[in-house]
Amino acid sequence: MTLWSGRFSTAMDATLWNLSESFSFDAVLWRHDIIGSIGHVTGLATAGLVTPDEADALIRTLEQVADEFAADAFIRAPHDEDIHMAIERRVTEILGPVGARLHTGRSRNDQVATTLRLFTRDALEDVGVLVADLIASLQRVATRYDAAILPGYTHLQRAQAVPLSHHVNAHAVALTRDLSRLADAQSRLNISPLGAGALAGSTLALRPDVTSEALGFAEPFVNSLDAVSDRDFVAETLFALSLVAVHCSRMGEELVLWTSAEFNFAHLGDDFTTGSSMLPQKKNADVAELARGKSGRVIGNLVAVLTMLKGLPLSYNRDLQEDKEPLFDSLTTITLVLRALGGTYDSLVWHDDVTRHAASDEMMLAIDLADWLVERGTPFRDAHEHVGQLVASAVEQRITLSEAAAASEFWSGSDAIFVPLSSLQRRASAGGASFASQANTAKWLENQVSSHLSRLRARGVTRPATM
Ligand code: ARG
């Protein structure tokens, strides 16, 4: 028997059941649904809709059901359509008539919105911790190879030499923006929908502020129609995850390039590479390729939810049930990718000799020569022209830039420009690619990570130790 059987004379068609049931994917919400129900019971007790003893019995039973889920011992009944109905059915089965009071003044519409916000609130913190771990892996690369240099690229053409630490820190800086976005998304979703009922609130003396506080939300909803139909928080979370995925994808692409024989800038540990079923010599950077490839489905999940939302009239519509699989899938995917990418950077072995050689390509000192002229009073456009001519003549004669400069009176005195690494030392501008600026960046990264993580952890704690 379904929980709504009063209004119906025949059972649901099997095809509709298969289309409609969501327990098969929303059972992962059990913990947060039970937390939400405990908050609701607190509200019922405050409103005098259950006695203190009944409230105690309901909470104890909800905890018992939580234990069943935690022990993988919960048995789904044939009519358990989704996680919310399954839990209520089980509570009633254990408690009898008192259990039948649990859903007083509540609809699955405000219930599912509450459960999903509680779930997402925790999930954003969990992802934040993994993003911070990846930043730490990047920083370990920077420390391990603190003297390494490589060419910096624009248009994938060699542009200017940079320290490896400056390069990996660039990815870390992008990831701090992700941390900040995750914390923003979390603070915006921290509104309690409980008490909105099906769509219009309740005639009962329930107080949304009481349940909001019990569940550690910042405040209760202001409009019940919006409370049950708002899934902005899902879309926003999926966008934040999409940008994390895009950042991981770019790092993945770079690792694929770096570990190719053509670049040969680095190799990955055996524990983070795969072989070929046919070609015995192969060692493939599959982790990096999957970090790149998985971004497609994470972006797809965002588009799926935005598309599902765009035509919905107020308020709750069953379409909204389609918010869950994309959200769960993106969270699972990002969790895997962040962990694997961190491990990959930890296993990375840098080929210092190769990249030092690549970074000593004198053509990358062309701008230093132009700056040298500028410092001696030449307007930059003219300096650019002079250096351009020097580059052209070096290319034509198949000699290096320093050889070409040495052969011309015009460039006399410029030899210091060509002293290895002197370019990096001279580039002392704030945030620039000098070794000296890396210590500041490391400090900045540390501050960003700790301030965003503490924001992510600052919201109300509703995860009891036992659950
Ligand atoms: N499983 C449903 C969902 O995720 C629960 C809400 C169903 N509400 C309803 N009125 N049919 O959206």
Residues whose N, C-alpha, C, O or C-beta is under 5 A from the ligand:
A	BS01	LIG	S22 D82 R108 N109 V112 L320 Q321
